[in-house]
Structure formats: C-alpha cells, structure tokens
Amino acid sequence: MQWAREFGRDFLQVFIPLFVAIDPFGMVPVFLGVTARMTAARRREVSFEAVAAATLISIGFILVGNELFDVLGITHQDFRIAGGIILLVLAVLDLLIAGKPAVNEDQMVGIVPLAMPLIAGPATLTTLLVLRGRHGASLTILSLAVNYGLLLAALLGSGRIARLAGVNTLRAFSKLVMVLLAAIAVNFIRTGIVEALGR
C-alpha cells in the first residue's frame, strides 16, 4: 500500500504539469478550426495521425532531447521562439491568402500544425525534458501516454461539435481560431525572448 501511495503521488507530480502543458480539452476548438473543411472520417484519421506523430516526437525528446540541444548548441528558449515563429507564419498565411489554407489539409494537417508545434510544441517538449530529469524516463512516458489518451478521446469527440455547429459557422470559427493561434505564437516568441534575456 505504501508503494502504491508513493507511486500515485509521483505519477500525479508528472501527470499534472503535462496535462496543463498539453491541455487536451483546450485543443478541441483549435482542432475544429484547422480541420473545418474535412469530412468526419478524415477528421477521425487526422486525430489518430496527430496524436501518433506527437507521441513519437515527444518520446524522442524524452530520450534524446537534452543531448540534441547540447549537440546543436541551442537552448529551450531558442526552441520556444522557433516554434512560435512557425505557428505565426501558418496563422498569417491562413488569414491573408484567400481560398488557400496555410497547410495542405488532405496530407499534412495531422503533422503540421497539429502534432508539431501545437500538441508536441515548445511548452510540452520543455516540460517533458524537465520531468525526465526529475522523475526518470519511464514515469514521464507513462504520464505522457495517459495525457495523449485523453487528448485523442477529446479530438475524436470533436466531430459531434462540428455537426452541430454547421459549415458556415465552422468556416468563420476557423478564421477566429487562426487569430488566436497567432496570439499563441506571439506568446511563445515573447516568452522565449524574455527568458533568454533574463538568463
């Protein structure tokens, strides 16, 4: 029983920061925005594709992230700024180029921008690196799996929202989401710069 209590406490210490960083339920409106023109079947495929790609990226960073950063000579702040710039470019293209999405919806939306940089973005990957150092790779990967399971369930259920909202509403909502994505991108860039200057 003592072992179970200690494991539960350690698990929550890893699970909760990841849950906040990933924000599974907060990803639903973003997911609906970038998949607004898709059929329900395609949206379901993209859900699995995005979570699977994010899982591979995240586990890779857990195992070799710090070593990769050391080899390349970059910092977590550099990574946060780069992710913000990518996200900002995608949002601006979607907002300004009429009739042309920022990404190829039929082929790449599950990977870019959903898996990277939205799901497995700077906040998630940086959190993973910190938790790995504190609690080890095994517990971090377990907590990651539970969080991504919750995320997948949330994305799969988003189709019901799409059917209730209607096509025109989703098209308008998509543009609103892109404005929000631009704001998120600016936050990534600003935070990265502030942290870099404060070192």
N, C-alpha and C positions, 0 to 999 in steps of 0.2 A: 504493500500500500504506500509506503514511504517513497519507493521508487516511482510509482505511478504519479504521486503528487508532484515530485520533483520534475518528472518528465513533462507533466501538464503545464507546470509553471514555466519551464524552459521553452516549451512549444509556443505558449502564448507570447513570450518575450520576443520570439522571432515572427510569429504569425501576425501580430497586431501591426508592427511597423510596415510589414509587406502589404497588409490589407489596405492601410492608408495610402501607401505609395501607388499600388495598382488601382485602387478604387473601382472594384468590379462593377458596382451598380452605377457609378458615375460615368462609366464608359458607354452605357446604353445609348444616351442621346447622341454622343459622338459617332457611335457605330451606325445609328439610324441615319445620321446626316451624310456620312460618306458612302453608304450603301443604298441611298434613297431610290435610285433608278433600277435596282436589282429586283429580280423575282424572289419569292420566298425560298425557293430551292437553292438559288445561287447565294442568297444571304446566309443560309444554313451552311453551305460549303465554305464560305468565307469565314464564318465563325470558327469552324474547326481549323481552317488554314491559318488564321491569325493566331489562335491560341497555341497551335503546334509550333509555328515559327517562333513565337515569343518564348515558348518553353525551351526550344533549342538554343536560342540566343542567350537566355537567362542562365541556363545550366552551363553554357560555355563560359560566361563571365564569372560564374561562381568558381569554376575550376581554374581558369587561367587569366581572369581579368586583371588582377594586380600585376601579374608578371608581364602581361601585354602592355599595360600602361607604362611599366618601368622600361621595357624594351624600346617603346616608341618615344619615351620621354615626355608623356603628356600627363595631365592631372585630371581629377574628377571635374574641376571647374571647366577645363578645356572641353571635356566631353559634354557637359551640360550646355555650353554655349553652342557647340556644333549641332547638337540635337535641336536646339531652339531655332537655329538658322534654317535647318532643313524643313522643319514644321512650318515656319513662317513663309518660306518660298511656296510650299504646297498650298497653303491657305490663300495667299495673294493670287496665285495663278487661277485657282478655282473661282475667286471673286471677280477677277478682272477680265478673264478671257471667256467671252460669251459662247455657250454651247460646247465648251471644251473643258472637261474635268481636269483637275490637277494631276490625276493619276489614271492609268488605264484600268477602269473598273472591272473589266472582264478578266484581267490577268493578274494584276499586281496589288490590288487594294488590300488583300489579306495580309500582304507582307509590308507594303508601304502605302499609307502611313499607319495602318493599324498595329501590326506586330512591332514595327520599329518606325518612328520613335514614340508612338502613343502608349502601347502596352509595356513593352520592354524598353522604356525610354530612360533618360538620364536619372530620374528620381528612383525608378525601380532598380536599375542596374547599380547605382551607387549604394542604395540600401542593401542590396544583396552582398556587395563587397564588404560592407561594414559588418553585416550579420555573420558572414562567413568567418571573418576574423575573430568575432566574439564567441560564436556558438558552434563553429565547425560546418563542414560542407553537408554532412548527412542531414542534420536537423534543418538547415536552411533549405535544402532541396525538398524535404518533406513539406515544410510550410509553404514553399512555392507551389507545390503540386496542389495542395488544398485550395490556395488562393486562386490558382488558374482554373480549378474545377468550378469554383463559384463564378468566376468570370465567364466561363463557357456556358454555364446554365443561364446567366443573365443575358448573354448575347443571343442564345437560341430562343429565348422568350421574347426578344425584341420584335419578332415578326408580328406578333399579335398587336403590338402598339402600331406598327406600320399599317396593318389592315384597318384598324380603327380610325387612324388619322386621315387617310386619303392621300392620293398622289399629289395634288396641288399643295396641300399643307406640308407634305414632306419636302417638296421642292423648295418652298420658302424656308422651311426649317433647316434645310441643308446649307443655305447661304448664311443663316444666322449662326449655325454651328461653325462655319468657316471663320466668321468674325471672332467667335470665342476661341477657336484654335489659334488664330493669330495672336490673341491676347495671352494665351498659354505660352506660345512660343516666345513672346516678348518677356514673359516672366522667367522662362528658362534662361534667356540671354542675360537679363538684368541680374538674376541671382548669381549666375556664373561669374559675371564681371565683378559684382560686389564681393563675392567670396575670394576671387583671385586678387583683388586689390587689398583685401583685408588680411591676406597672409603675411 
